[in-house]
């Protein structure tokens, strides 16, 4: 299979009409679309270490969820002479690797592929709640779960262990009991362009806790901290953008099976971007 055949197969399986190139970040970031694929790698982000690991295992096509070139749109005009860009581009070309971004089509699919992977990774599919109210935030976002009753501390330790995190951030009383949980992966916890959306989701859906990707400290964290300081049963658990979305790319491997056939697909974890001292 060629790179462009794999891409066509992926978009076809989402069931979406391919988005026009000027209206999506899902495009080839490096490499030749006519290149025969030896092995496919899925990852959250095509970092230098991921590219090196892909080359070591003989893969020449990386499907990444997030940018290769440091901005949301992966524009490169501004960075052409930057030594970081120049050396990374050189590494990609010397490794003969094609890199394609699978972001917009993945999230816009009827079954959001990142949430699908999150549910598979943590076994939460069976806990998913459905809103009785058409058009509600729960109905539109689809990331709300009623889990077995547990404490915020125990849930934090569960995610810390499963996600292999050195540190996990929470807001709220660690002893508070949690049942109704909203999950806003990646940048979703910033509100998807509407700052108040996470707070509205929490109130409208009577959530005890929201599991976040990214945070802005004066929005949802401030709301939840005030609620907690007034004795309300509200909390936040922060996984970060990468840890909250990487499972989607991990479990993309099996999803790609019907597309790639005999071509091997391998997941490489791009890893949490931070070190803790």
Backbone as numpy.savetxt, mean C-alpha at the origin, in Angstrom:
# Nx Ny Nz CAx CAy CAz Cx Cy Cz
6.71 -14.27 -22.43 5.88 -13.07 -22.43 6.75 -11.83 -22.43
6.26 -10.79 -23.08 6.97 -9.52 -23.05 6.44 -8.65 -21.91
7.19 -7.61 -21.62 6.78 -6.66 -20.58 5.39 -6.10 -20.90
5.18 -5.67 -22.14 3.89 -5.05 -22.48 2.75 -6.06 -22.43
3.02 -7.33 -22.67 1.98 -8.37 -22.58 1.58 -8.59 -21.12
2.55 -8.58 -20.22 2.23 -8.71 -18.80 1.40 -7.51 -18.33
1.82 -6.32 -18.73 1.09 -5.11 -18.34 -0.36 -5.16 -18.85
-0.53 -5.55 -20.10 -1.88 -5.64 -20.67 -2.72 -6.67 -19.90
-2.09 -7.78 -19.53 -2.80 -8.80 -18.78 -3.23 -8.33 -17.40
-2.35 -7.57 -16.74 -2.66 -7.04 -15.41 -3.85 -6.08 -15.49
-3.77 -5.11 -16.40 -4.85 -4.14 -16.51 -6.15 -4.83 -16.94
-6.03 -5.80 -17.83 -7.21 -6.54 -18.26 -7.88 -7.26 -17.10
-7.08 -7.83 -16.20 -7.67 -8.58 -15.08 -8.35 -7.66 -14.08
-7.94 -6.39 -14.01 -8.64 -5.46 -13.10 -10.06 -5.19 -13.58
-10.33 -5.42 -14.87 -11.65 -5.15 -15.43 -11.88 -3.70 -15.78
-10.84 -2.88 -15.65 -10.96 -1.45 -15.93 -10.58 -1.14 -17.37
-11.17 -0.12 -17.91 -10.70 0.42 -19.17 -9.37 1.11 -18.89
-8.32 0.80 -19.65 -7.01 1.41 -19.37 -7.10 2.92 -19.30
-6.53 3.48 -18.25 -6.54 4.93 -18.09 -5.60 5.58 -19.10
-5.99 6.73 -19.67 -5.09 7.42 -20.60 -3.78 7.75 -19.92
-2.68 7.66 -20.65 -1.36 7.82 -20.06 -1.21 9.14 -19.30
-1.79 10.21 -19.81 -1.68 11.50 -19.15 -2.51 11.63 -17.89
-3.34 10.64 -17.60 -4.23 10.70 -16.44 -3.90 9.65 -15.38
-2.74 9.03 -15.49 -2.36 7.99 -14.53 -0.86 7.97 -14.34
-0.44 7.52 -13.17 0.98 7.30 -12.92 1.39 5.88 -13.28
0.44 5.06 -13.72 0.73 3.66 -14.08 1.36 3.61 -15.47
2.67 3.71 -15.50 3.38 3.67 -16.77 4.78 3.07 -16.57
5.43 2.77 -17.66 6.76 2.18 -17.62 7.76 3.24 -17.19
8.44 3.00 -16.07 9.40 3.96 -15.54 10.81 3.73 -16.08
11.06 2.54 -16.57 12.37 2.20 -17.13 12.21 0.91 -17.92
13.07 0.76 -18.93 13.11 -0.50 -19.66 12.35 -0.50 -20.97
12.40 -1.63 -21.63 11.84 -1.82 -22.97 10.56 -2.64 -22.90
9.44 -2.11 -23.39 8.18 -2.87 -23.33 8.20 -4.15 -24.16
9.11 -4.25 -25.12 9.20 -5.44 -25.97 10.09 -6.52 -25.38
10.72 -6.24 -24.26 11.65 -7.19 -23.65 10.94 -8.44 -23.16
11.54 -9.60 -23.44 11.01 -10.86 -22.92 11.26 -10.94 -21.42
10.26 -11.32 -20.68 10.35 -11.35 -19.22 10.92 -12.69 -18.77
11.98 -12.62 -17.95 12.57 -13.84 -17.40 11.94 -14.22 -16.06
11.71 -13.21 -15.24 11.13 -13.40 -13.92 10.58 -12.05 -13.47
9.44 -12.08 -12.79 8.78 -10.85 -12.33 8.97 -10.69 -10.83
9.22 -9.46 -10.40 9.28 -9.11 -8.98 8.16 -8.13 -8.67
7.44 -8.37 -7.57 6.48 -7.39 -7.06 7.05 -6.78 -5.80
6.79 -5.50 -5.60 7.30 -4.81 -4.43 6.53 -3.52 -4.21
6.60 -2.99 -3.01 5.97 -1.71 -2.71 6.69 -0.57 -3.43
8.03 -0.64 -3.45 8.81 0.43 -4.08 10.11 -0.13 -4.63
10.44 0.27 -5.85 11.66 -0.20 -6.51 12.85 0.60 -6.00
13.25 0.32 -4.78 14.43 0.96 -4.19 15.68 0.36 -4.81
16.82 0.98 -4.51 18.09 0.46 -5.01 18.32 -0.97 -4.53
18.02 -1.25 -3.26 18.23 -2.61 -2.75 17.30 -3.62 -3.44
16.06 -3.22 -3.70 15.13 -4.12 -4.41 15.64 -4.40 -5.82
16.12 -3.38 -6.51 16.66 -3.56 -7.87 17.84 -4.51 -7.84
18.73 -4.34 -6.88 19.90 -5.23 -6.76 19.47 -6.67 -6.49
18.50 -6.84 -5.57 18.03 -8.20 -5.27 17.36 -8.83 -6.48
16.58 -8.04 -7.23 15.92 -8.55 -8.43 16.96 -9.04 -9.43
18.01 -8.25 -9.64 19.06 -8.64 -10.57 19.76 -9.93 -10.11
19.96 -10.06 -8.81 20.65 -11.24 -8.27 19.87 -12.52 -8.51
18.53 -12.43 -8.53 17.74 -13.65 -8.73 17.34 -13.85 -10.20
17.86 -12.99 -11.08 17.61 -13.16 -12.50 16.29 -12.59 -12.98
15.70 -11.68 -12.22 14.46 -11.03 -12.65 14.79 -9.81 -13.50
13.97 -9.56 -14.52 14.20 -8.37 -15.35 12.95 -7.50 -15.51
11.96 -7.74 -14.64 10.75 -6.91 -14.67 10.26 -6.74 -13.25
10.18 -5.48 -12.80 9.68 -5.15 -11.46 8.34 -4.43 -11.59
7.35 -4.92 -10.86 6.07 -4.22 -10.73 6.07 -3.57 -9.37
6.08 -2.24 -9.36 6.14 -1.47 -8.12 4.83 -0.73 -7.91
4.47 -0.54 -6.65 3.24 0.21 -6.36 3.50 1.70 -6.28
4.63 2.07 -5.71 4.91 3.48 -5.47 6.06 3.98 -6.34
6.35 5.28 -6.28 7.28 5.88 -7.25 8.68 5.31 -7.25
9.27 5.35 -8.42 10.68 5.04 -8.60 11.51 6.32 -8.55
10.88 7.43 -8.96 11.61 8.69 -9.16 11.19 9.80 -8.21
10.78 9.44 -6.99 10.77 10.35 -5.85 9.62 11.36 -5.78
8.71 11.38 -6.72 7.50 12.21 -6.62 6.30 11.37 -7.01
5.12 11.82 -6.60 3.91 11.06 -6.86 3.66 10.78 -8.33
4.03 11.69 -9.18 3.82 11.53 -10.62 5.01 10.88 -11.31
6.10 10.63 -10.59 7.31 10.05 -11.20 7.87 10.92 -12.32
7.68 12.22 -12.21 8.28 13.12 -13.20 9.79 13.13 -13.02
10.53 13.22 -14.12 11.99 13.19 -14.02 12.68 14.42 -14.59
11.91 15.33 -15.16 12.54 16.51 -15.77 13.37 17.29 -14.75
12.89 17.40 -13.54 13.55 18.20 -12.50 14.82 17.56 -11.97
15.00 16.26 -12.22 16.05 15.51 -11.52 17.11 14.94 -12.47
17.06 15.32 -13.73 17.94 14.71 -14.74 19.42 14.77 -14.39
19.88 15.83 -13.75 21.31 15.98 -13.45 21.64 15.65 -12.00
20.64 15.23 -11.25 20.88 14.89 -9.85 21.65 13.58 -9.76
22.73 13.51 -8.96 23.55 12.29 -8.92 22.80 11.05 -8.42
21.79 11.24 -7.56 21.02 10.09 -7.08 20.24 9.47 -8.24
19.58 10.32 -9.02 18.84 9.85 -10.19 19.79 9.21 -11.21
20.90 9.88 -11.50 21.84 9.40 -12.51 22.37 8.00 -12.16
22.77 7.82 -10.90 23.33 6.53 -10.49 22.26 5.43 -10.42
21.05 5.79 -9.99 19.99 4.79 -9.95 19.58 4.37 -11.36
19.47 5.33 -12.26 19.15 5.02 -13.66 20.24 4.12 -14.26
21.49 4.41 -13.95 22.60 3.59 -14.45 22.48 2.15 -13.94
22.16 1.99 -12.66 21.99 0.65 -12.08 20.89 -0.11 -12.79
19.75 0.55 -13.04 18.62 -0.10 -13.70 19.00 -0.53 -15.11
19.66 0.35 -15.84 20.04 0.04 -17.22 21.08 -1.08 -17.28
22.06 -1.04 -16.38 23.08 -2.10 -16.36 22.49 -3.45 -15.96
21.41 -3.41 -15.16 20.74 -4.65 -14.73 19.72 -5.14 -15.75
19.49 -4.33 -16.79 18.55 -4.68 -17.86 17.15 -4.98 -17.30
16.72 -4.11 -16.39 15.44 -4.31 -15.70 14.42 -3.27 -16.17
13.22 -3.74 -16.46 12.08 -2.86 -16.75 11.29 -2.67 -15.45
10.79 -1.46 -15.23 10.02 -1.15 -14.03 8.70 -0.51 -14.45
7.60 -1.12 -13.99 6.27 -0.59 -14.29 5.53 -0.32 -12.99
4.85 0.81 -12.95 4.11 1.17 -11.75 2.64 0.74 -11.86
2.19 0.02 -10.85 0.81 -0.47 -10.77 0.18 0.14 -9.52
-0.41 1.29 -9.69 -0.96 2.03 -8.55 -2.43 2.37 -8.74
-2.72 3.22 -9.73 -4.09 3.71 -9.91 -5.05 2.58 -10.25
-4.68 1.74 -11.21 -5.55 0.63 -11.59 -5.73 -0.35 -10.43
-4.71 -0.48 -9.59 -4.79 -1.41 -8.46 -5.78 -0.93 -7.42
-5.77 0.38 -7.16 -6.70 0.93 -6.17 -8.11 1.09 -6.73
-8.20 1.34 -8.03 -9.52 1.63 -8.64 -10.29 0.37 -8.99
-9.63 -0.76 -8.97 -10.30 -2.04 -9.23 -11.44 -2.21 -8.21
-12.52 -2.87 -8.60 -13.65 -3.06 -7.70 -13.21 -3.69 -6.38
-12.26 -4.62 -6.47 -11.65 -5.20 -5.27 -10.25 -4.60 -5.15
-10.14 -3.50 -4.41 -8.86 -2.81 -4.26 -7.77 -3.82 -3.89
-6.75 -3.92 -4.75 -5.73 -4.94 -4.56 -4.89 -4.77 -3.32
-4.73 -3.54 -2.85 -3.95 -3.32 -1.63 -4.74 -3.81 -0.41
-6.04 -3.50 -0.36 -6.87 -3.99 0.75 -7.03 -5.51 0.69
-7.10 -6.05 -0.52 -7.18 -7.51 -0.65 -5.97 -8.17 0.01
-4.78 -7.62 -0.28 -3.56 -8.16 0.31 -3.50 -7.96 1.81
-3.98 -6.82 2.29 -4.03 -6.55 3.73 -4.89 -7.61 4.43
-6.05 -7.88 3.87 -6.96 -8.85 4.48 -6.37 -10.26 4.44
-5.70 -10.60 3.35 -5.07 -11.93 3.27 -3.93 -12.05 4.27
-3.14 -11.00 4.40 -1.98 -11.05 5.29 -2.39 -11.22 6.75
-3.44 -10.51 7.16 -3.80 -10.50 8.58 -5.04 -11.32 8.89
-5.64 -11.95 7.88 -6.80 -12.80 8.10 -8.05 -12.05 8.49
-8.20 -10.81 8.01 -9.31 -9.96 8.43 -10.49 -9.96 7.46
-10.39 -10.68 6.37 -11.49 -10.68 5.41 -12.80 -11.08 6.03
-12.77 -12.03 6.95 -14.00 -12.54 7.58 -14.62 -11.55 8.56
-13.87 -10.51 8.91 -14.38 -9.51 9.86 -14.93 -8.26 9.18
-14.91 -8.22 7.87 -15.27 -6.99 7.15 -16.73 -6.63 7.38
-16.96 -5.37 7.68 -18.32 -4.87 7.89 -18.85 -4.26 6.61
-20.15 -4.38 6.41 -20.82 -3.74 5.29 -21.85 -2.77 5.83
-21.86 -1.57 5.26 -22.80 -0.56 5.72 -24.18 -0.82 5.14
-25.18 -0.61 5.96 -26.56 -0.72 5.49 -26.98 0.52 4.73
-26.17 1.57 4.84 -26.52 2.86 4.23 -25.73 3.06 2.96
-26.37 3.02 1.82 -25.72 3.22 0.53 -25.11 4.62 0.45
-23.86 4.69 0.03 -23.20 5.98 -0.12 -22.52 6.48 1.13
-22.62 5.73 2.24 -21.93 6.14 3.47 -20.42 5.99 3.26
-19.64 6.60 4.15 -18.19 6.48 4.04 -17.76 5.02 4.17
-18.38 4.27 5.07 -18.04 2.85 5.19 -18.33 2.11 3.89
-19.45 2.43 3.28 -19.83 1.79 2.02 -18.85 2.14 0.90
-18.41 3.40 0.86 -17.52 3.85 -0.21 -16.08 3.40 -0.02
-15.62 3.37 1.24 -14.22 3.07 1.50 -13.98 1.58 1.71
-14.92 0.91 2.36 -14.86 -0.54 2.47 -13.76 -1.11 3.34
-13.15 -0.30 4.21 -12.07 -0.81 5.04 -12.42 -0.79 6.52
-13.60 -1.30 6.88 -14.03 -1.33 8.28 -14.27 -2.77 8.71
-13.84 -3.09 9.93 -13.84 -4.48 10.39 -14.33 -4.55 11.84
-15.09 -5.61 12.13 -15.49 -5.88 13.52 -14.73 -7.11 13.96
-13.68 -6.90 14.73 -12.76 -7.98 15.11 -13.11 -8.49 16.50
-12.60 -9.67 16.88 -12.80 -10.13 18.26 -12.25 -9.11 19.25
-12.98 -8.89 20.29 -12.64 -7.86 21.28 -11.22 -8.08 21.82
-10.43 -7.02 21.78 -9.05 -7.08 22.27 -8.64 -5.70 22.74
-7.52 -5.59 23.41 -7.05 -4.28 23.85 -6.21 -3.63 22.76
-6.11 -2.31 22.82 -5.26 -1.60 21.86 -3.82 -2.09 21.97
-3.35 -2.32 23.16 -1.98 -2.81 23.35 -1.77 -4.15 22.67
-2.70 -5.08 22.86 -2.56 -6.41 22.25 -2.61 -6.32 20.73
-3.48 -5.46 20.22 -3.58 -5.30 18.76 -2.29 -4.68 18.21
-1.75 -3.71 18.93 -0.49 -3.09 18.50 0.63 -4.12 18.47
0.70 -4.97 19.48 1.74 -6.00 19.51 1.55 -7.01 18.38
0.28 -7.32 18.05 -0.01 -8.22 16.93 0.55 -7.65 15.64
0.26 -6.38 15.35 0.75 -5.78 14.10 2.26 -5.58 14.13
2.79 -5.24 15.28 4.24 -5.07 15.39 4.96 -6.36 15.04
4.44 -7.48 15.54 5.05 -8.78 15.26 4.83 -9.21 13.80
3.59 -9.16 13.33 3.28 -9.62 11.97 3.94 -8.76 10.91
4.07 -7.46 11.19 4.63 -6.54 10.21 6.13 -6.35 10.37
6.70 -7.04 11.37 8.14 -6.98 11.62 8.61 -5.52 11.81
7.95 -4.85 12.73 8.27 -3.46 13.03 9.01 -3.35 14.36
10.04 -2.51 14.41 10.78 -2.28 15.65 9.98 -1.40 16.61
9.24 -0.46 16.04 8.48 0.51 16.83 7.11 0.67 16.20
6.08 0.79 17.02 4.75 1.06 16.49 4.13 2.19 17.31
3.50 3.14 16.63 2.92 4.31 17.29 1.43 4.10 17.53
0.98 4.55 18.70 -0.45 4.55 18.99 -0.82 5.87 19.63
-2.09 6.21 19.55 -2.69 7.28 20.35 -3.90 6.65 21.02
-4.07 6.94 22.31 -5.18 6.37 23.07 -4.66 5.55 24.23
-5.56 5.14 25.07 -5.23 4.34 26.25 -4.88 2.92 25.80
-3.66 2.44 26.06 -3.30 1.09 25.64 -4.24 0.01 26.15
-4.90 0.29 27.27 -5.81 -0.70 27.87 -7.21 -0.64 27.28
-7.51 0.35 26.42 -8.86 0.46 25.86 -9.20 -0.79 25.06
-10.46 -1.16 25.05 -10.89 -2.34 24.31 -11.34 -1.93 22.90
-11.00 -2.76 21.97 -11.20 -2.46 20.55 -12.02 -3.56 19.90
-13.05 -3.17 19.15 -13.82 -4.11 18.34 -14.03 -3.58 16.92
-14.46 -2.34 16.82 -14.78 -1.77 15.51 -13.58 -0.95 15.02
-13.00 -1.43 13.91 -11.73 -0.88 13.43 -11.86 -0.43 11.98
-11.40 0.80 11.73 -11.29 1.27 10.36 -9.84 1.17 9.92
-9.61 0.83 8.67 -8.26 0.75 8.11 -8.17 1.70 6.93
-7.24 2.64 7.01 -6.98 3.58 5.92 -5.51 3.46 5.56
-5.22 2.62 4.59 -3.83 2.32 4.24 -3.20 3.49 3.51
-1.86 3.49 3.48 -1.12 4.47 2.69 -1.51 5.89 3.01
-1.80 6.66 1.96 -2.21 8.04 2.12 -3.68 8.21 2.42
-4.44 7.11 2.47 -5.88 7.20 2.75 -6.18 7.85 4.08
-5.29 7.64 5.06 -5.52 8.20 6.39 -5.29 9.70 6.44
-4.80 10.28 5.33 -4.71 11.74 5.23 -6.02 12.35 4.74
-6.94 11.48 4.28 -8.27 11.95 3.91 -8.60 11.92 2.44
-7.66 11.48 1.61 -7.89 11.41 0.15 -8.38 12.76 -0.38
-7.70 13.82 0.05 -8.05 15.16 -0.40 -9.07 15.87 0.46
-9.61 15.16 1.45 -10.60 15.77 2.37 -10.08 15.53 3.79
-9.46 16.53 4.38 -8.78 16.35 5.67 -9.68 15.76 6.75
-10.94 16.15 6.73 -11.84 15.72 7.81 -12.39 14.30 7.60
-12.14 13.70 6.43 -12.74 12.40 6.13 -12.47 11.33 7.18
-11.22 11.14 7.66 -11.01 10.08 8.66 -11.80 10.29 9.94
-11.93 11.56 10.37 -12.72 11.83 11.58 -14.20 11.56 11.33
-14.68 11.92 10.14 -16.08 11.65 9.79 -16.33 10.15 9.74
-15.39 9.40 9.17 -15.53 7.95 9.12 -15.60 7.37 10.53
-14.75 7.85 11.41 -14.72 7.34 12.78 -16.04 7.61 13.49
-16.58 8.81 13.33 -17.83 9.17 14.00 -19.03 8.46 13.36
-19.09 8.51 12.04 -20.23 7.95 11.31 -20.34 6.44 11.52
-19.19 5.75 11.59 -19.19 4.29 11.69 -18.98 3.80 13.11
-18.95 4.73 14.08 -18.78 4.38 15.49 -17.55 3.48 15.69
-16.42 3.94 15.17 -15.20 3.15 15.25 -14.46 3.41 16.56
-13.88 2.35 17.11 -13.02 2.49 18.28 -11.62 2.93 17.87
-11.20 2.48 16.70 -9.80 2.63 16.31 -9.69 2.80 14.80
-8.73 3.60 14.37 -8.35 3.63 12.96 -6.89 3.23 12.85
-6.63 2.28 11.96 -5.26 1.89 11.62 -4.84 2.73 10.43
-3.74 3.47 10.59 -3.33 4.46 9.61 -2.08 4.05 8.85
-1.99 4.59 7.65 -0.73 4.60 6.94 0.00 5.87 7.32
-0.20 6.94 6.53 0.39 8.25 6.83 -0.47 9.01 7.83
0.16 9.95 8.53 -0.59 10.81 9.44 -0.15 12.27 9.29
-1.10 13.17 9.53 -0.82 14.59 9.74 -1.22 14.87 11.17
-0.31 15.34 11.98 -0.51 15.34 13.42 -1.62 16.27 13.90
-2.00 17.26 13.08 -3.05 18.19 13.56 -4.46 17.77 13.13
-4.59 16.65 12.40 -5.92 16.24 11.96 -6.40 15.05 12.80
-6.45 13.87 12.22 -6.96 12.70 12.94 -6.23 12.44 14.27
-4.91 12.52 14.33 -4.26 12.30 15.63 -4.71 13.29 16.71
-4.90 14.55 16.32 -5.36 15.55 17.30 -6.78 15.25 17.77
-7.63 14.85 16.82 -9.02 14.51 17.12 -9.09 13.34 18.10
-8.31 12.30 17.81 -8.34 11.10 18.65 -7.71 11.37 20.02
-6.65 12.17 20.05 -6.02 12.47 21.34 -6.98 13.25 22.23
-7.66 14.23 21.65 -8.66 14.98 22.44 -9.76 14.05 22.93
-10.23 13.17 22.04 -11.28 12.22 22.44 -10.82 11.34 23.60
-9.59 10.84 23.49 -9.06 9.98 24.54 -8.90 10.73 25.85
-8.44 11.98 25.77 -8.25 12.78 26.99 -9.57 13.13 27.68
-10.67 13.02 26.93 -12.00 13.23 27.53 -12.65 11.91 27.93
-11.88 10.81 27.88 -12.39 9.53 28.35 -13.15 8.73 27.32
-13.14 9.17 26.07 -13.83 8.43 25.01 -12.97 7.26 24.53
-13.64 6.21 24.10 -12.95 4.98 23.67 -12.50 5.12 22.20
-11.46 5.93 21.99 -10.97 6.18 20.64 -9.45 6.01 20.61
-8.96 5.45 19.49 -7.53 5.25 19.37 -7.06 5.24 17.93
-5.75 5.33 17.75 -5.08 5.25 16.46 -3.92 4.29 16.59
-3.69 3.53 15.55 -2.50 2.68 15.44 -1.86 3.01 14.10
-0.59 3.39 14.09 0.08 3.87 12.88 1.05 2.82 12.36
0.76 2.29 11.18 1.68 1.35 10.53 2.66 2.07 9.60
2.27 3.25 9.11 3.07 3.93 8.10 2.64 3.52 6.70
3.05 4.32 5.73 2.61 4.08 4.35 3.11 2.73 3.84
4.39 2.49 4.00 4.98 1.27 3.42 4.46 -0.01 4.09
4.48 -0.04 5.42 4.04 -1.27 6.11 2.56 -1.54 5.89
1.75 -0.50 5.71 0.31 -0.73 5.54 -0.03 -1.22 4.13
0.81 -0.89 3.13 0.48 -1.25 1.75 1.31 -2.40 1.18
2.45 -2.70 1.78 3.31 -3.77 1.24 2.59 -5.11 1.12
1.69 -5.49 2.08 0.99 -6.77 1.92 0.23 -6.90 0.60
-0.26 -5.77 0.09 -0.94 -5.82 -1.20 -0.04 -6.30 -2.31
1.23 -5.89 -2.26 2.19 -6.32 -3.28 2.70 -7.73 -3.01
2.75 -8.10 -1.76 3.14 -9.48 -1.41 2.13 -10.48 -1.96
0.87 -10.20 -1.76 -0.17 -11.13 -2.20 -0.58 -10.94 -3.66
0.04 -9.96 -4.31 -0.16 -9.81 -5.76 0.47 -10.98 -6.51
1.43 -11.64 -5.90 2.12 -12.76 -6.54 1.13 -13.82 -7.01
0.25 -14.27 -6.12 -0.71 -15.31 -6.50 -1.73 -14.78 -7.50
-2.12 -13.52 -7.38 -3.08 -12.89 -8.30 -2.52 -12.87 -9.71
-1.21 -12.71 -9.83 -0.58 -12.64 -11.15 -0.41 -14.01 -11.81
-0.66 -15.08 -11.05 -0.44 -16.42 -11.57 -1.18 -16.71 -12.86
-2.44 -16.29 -12.96 -3.23 -16.56 -14.16 -2.78 -15.73 -15.35
-1.97 -14.71 -15.10 -1.49 -13.84 -16.17 -0.13 -14.30 -16.67
0.75 -14.62 -15.73 2.15 -14.88 -16.07 2.44 -16.34 -16.43
1.52 -17.23 -16.14 1.71 -18.62 -16.54 2.96 -19.23 -15.94
3.87 -19.71 -16.81 5.09 -20.37 -16.35 6.18 -19.39 -15.92
5.97 -18.11 -16.16 6.96 -17.12 -15.75 6.86 -16.92 -14.24
7.97 -17.11 -13.55 7.96 -17.03 -12.09 7.76 -15.60 -11.61
6.95 -15.47 -10.55 6.71 -14.17 -9.92 7.17 -14.26 -8.47
7.98 -13.31 -8.03 8.58 -13.33 -6.71 8.33 -11.99 -6.02
8.03 -12.02 -4.73 7.87 -10.80 -3.95 9.18 -10.45 -3.26
9.56 -9.17 -3.33 10.69 -8.66 -2.56 10.19 -7.52 -1.68
10.36 -7.67 -0.39 9.92 -6.68 0.58 10.85 -5.47 0.52
10.30 -4.31 0.23 11.14 -3.12 0.16 11.55 -2.63 1.55
10.84 -3.09 2.58 11.23 -2.80 3.96 10.79 -1.43 4.45
10.53 -1.36 5.74 10.21 -0.07 6.36 11.37 0.89 6.12
11.10 2.14 5.75 12.20 3.03 5.35 13.02 3.60 6.50
12.60 3.41 7.73 13.27 4.08 8.85 14.13 3.13 9.68
15.20 3.68 10.24 15.97 3.03 11.29 15.65 3.75 12.60
15.71 3.02 13.71 15.38 3.59 15.00 16.57 3.49 15.94
16.99 4.61 16.49 18.16 4.64 17.38 17.72 4.65 18.84
